[in-house]
Amino acid sequence: MFTHLLGHPIRFAISTLKITCLAHLTLTQLVQISPAQGPSMLPTFTVDGDWIAADMRHRLGRGITVGDLVLYKIPIFANQNGVKRVIGMPGDYVSLGTPGEKGEHHMIQVPQGHCWIVGDNLPASRDSRQFGPLPLALVQGKVVAKILPWRERRWFGSELEHMNQE
């Protein structure tokens, strides 16, 4: 097939354009591949930077639940993305502080249109405890997989276990 296209430059150009458009749509509307760097998400992600895949259909917080990992635009740093875990959705009550530190007992209710995010490594995380509730408009997607390093690849879902209340 490829040699057939090389003999027809216009067909080759059209096929290349189709493939490029499909790749662009996939990488902007369906999935985003991004590094997850820094100590804030230890042990889920390493400091050196793992690569993650985010499902962009969850943009603007659509379908996000407590326990999900999200890729988001950092509100205090222009043009930077971060990865954190959602621990509160609109209407939920969350602690403003870090467990074991002053202020841990202060609670707030997450306002409508926002979520509360924290890193898995609380002492090393810059998150909602510093910049407040995250507007759902800044959520870019739901992290669905760790893809690199290859030996550590895995799928993510909500890590929460539901209690059986009988």
N, C-alpha and C positions, 0 to 999 in steps of 0.2 A: 504494500500500500504506500509506503513512504517513497519508494522509487517512482511510483506512478505519480505522486504529487510533485516531485522535483521536476518532472517533465512539463508540468503545467504551473507556471509561477503564480497565476491568479488563483487557482484552486489552492495552492500551497499557502498563499497569503490569507485567503478566506478561512482555511482550516486552522491556521495559526491564530488568527483573530478570534475564532470561536473558542479555541482551547484557552486562550488568554482571558477572555471574558468569563468563561466558566470558572477558571481558577480564581479570578478576582472576586466574583460573586461568592464562591465557596469560602474564601479566606476573609471576606468582610461581612458577610451576612449569616453564615452558618457556623464557622469555627475559626478561632484565632489561636495561633501558636505563639507563645510568649514565654520569656524567662521568668522564673520566680526566684528572686535573689534576696539575700539578707537573712539575719538570724530570727526575724519575727515569727516565722512559721516552723521553726524547729520543733519537733523532729519530722514533721510532715514533709518539709522541703529542706534541702541542705543550704548552707551559707554560700557555697560556691555558685549556686544557681542551677536549679533543675528547669527543665522545659515542660510546660503544661499545655493542654488543649482546653479551650473554653468554648462552650456551646453558646453562640451569640443569639440564639432564639430567646434566651433569658434576659436580653437587654432590657434595661429600665426596671429590672427586678421582677419581670414576668415569671411566675412559677417558682420563685425563690422561697425556700423555707428555712427555718432555724436548723443549723447544723451544716448547711451547704457552704462550700467554698466559692467565693466570687472573685472575679477579675473586675476591678473598678478603677476609675480615675481618681487619683489622690487629690482631695479638695484643697490641700495647702501647698501643693507643688504642681504648677502648670505642666501639662503634657507628660505626666508620669503616671504609670499604672501600678497597682499593687494587688496582692492576693491576700485575702483574709477570710475568716470564718464568720458567718452570720450567727449571732446569738440572740437577736431580738428583731421582731418585725413590728409593724404599726400596731399600737395598743399593748404590746408586751412591756413588762416592767423589768429593768436591768439595773445592775449595780454600776455606779459611776466610777468606782475605784477598783484597785487591784486587790484581790484577796490577801489578807495579812497586812495590808498597809492602811494608813490613815485615810478615811473617807470611803472605806469599803462598804459601809452600811447605807450610804446615800443612794437612794433609788430614784430613777426617773421613768416616765412612761414614754416609749418611743412614739414620736408624733406620726400622724398620717403622712404617707409619701416618703418615709424614711426607713432605714434599718440600722441596727447597731452591730458593728463588726469589731472583732478583736483578732489578734494573732494568737497562734497556739502557744507561743513562748511569750507570755504576758510581760515579764520584766524587760524584754528587748523589743517590744512592739509599739509602734506609733499607730494609733487606731482611734476608734470613736471615743475612747477615754480622754484623748487630747483634743480632737477636732469636733466632737459631738456626733449626733446622729448623721449618718450618711444619706443624702438624698438618693432615692431609688433611681433617679435620672442619671446618676454617675455609675450605676452598675452596668458593666459592659457585657458580662456573661457569667455563666456558671461553670466553674472548673470541673471538668468531667474526667480528665485523665492526666497522669504524670507520664510523659513520653520519653524523657531522657533524664538521667542516664538509662540506657536500655535495660540493664539488669534490674533496675528498680521500677520499671514501668508498671502501672496499675490503673484501674478505674476507680473513680470516686463516686460515692453517693452520700446521702446524709448519714453521718456516723452515729446518729442517735438511735437508741434502742427504745422501743415502746414498751411500757409496762403493761402486763396483762392484769387487769383489775377485775377479778372474779369474786 
